[in-house]
């Protein structure tokens, strides 16, 4: 199966680490419940607590496109409100086992 993977690097605004962590946690739960989602990972950088990695794994690009429409846009606005910089976004392709 060729997964469709979205990778986000998010940086919390000054003093917003806890708030961003909470909003990303809620968003990851919402996304994980959508049909076509294989998994969601939320990671925090140990060396830089303001830096988060958010990874979505979908069954396909079509599943991502359809599933994205089901997410309440207020959830995205809540995340964006706690960012100190625009998110870095990449679409990735898995190349090996694991």
SVG drawing of the C-alpha trace seen along z (x, -y; Angstrom):
<svg xmlns="http://www.w3.org/2000/svg" viewBox="-17 -35 35 39">
<polyline fill="none" stroke="black" stroke-width="0.4" points="0.0,0.0 1.4,-3.4 0.5,-5.7 -0.1,-9.4 1.8,-11.1 1.5,-14.8 4.4,-16.1 4.1,-19.4 6.7,-21.2 5.0,-23.7 6.7,-26.2 4.8,-27.5 4.5,-31.2 6.3,-32.5 4.5,-31.2 2.1,-29.0 3.8,-25.6 1.2,-24.1 -1.7,-25.5 -0.4,-24.4 0.3,-20.9 -3.3,-20.7 -4.8,-21.9 -2.6,-19.5 -3.6,-16.6 -7.2,-17.3 -6.7,-17.7 -4.8,-14.4 -7.7,-12.6 -10.2,-14.1 -8.1,-13.1 -7.4,-9.6 -11.2,-8.9 -11.6,-9.7 -12.1,-6.8 -8.9,-6.4 -6.5,-7.5 -3.8,-4.9 -2.3,-6.9 -1.4,-10.2 1.8,-11.1 2.4,-14.1 6.0,-14.6 7.7,-17.4 11.4,-18.1 13.4,-17.3 16.0,-19.9 13.5,-22.7 10.2,-22.4 8.6,-25.0 9.0,-22.7 6.4,-20.1 6.2,-17.5 2.7,-16.4 2.5,-13.5 -0.7,-12.2 -0.7,-8.8 -3.6,-8.2 -4.5,-5.2 -4.3,-7.4 -4.3,-10.9 -8.0,-10.5 -8.7,-9.5 -6.7,-12.6 -8.7,-14.9 -12.1,-13.5 -11.1,-13.3 -9.7,-16.8 -13.1,-18.1 -14.6,-16.5 -12.3,-18.3 -13.9,-21.3 -12.0,-24.3 -12.2,-25.8 -9.7,-23.1 -7.2,-24.4 -7.8,-28.0 -7.2,-27.0 -3.8,-25.5 -2.8,-28.5 -3.6,-30.9 -0.7,-29.4 1.9,-29.3 4.9,-31.7 5.7,-31.1 4.0,-29.6 4.0,-25.8 6.3,-23.9 4.3,-21.4 5.5,-18.5 3.9,-15.5 6.1,-12.5 6.5,-9.0 7.5,-6.0 10.5,-4.3 11.2,-1.3 9.9,1.2 8.6,0.1"/>
</svg>
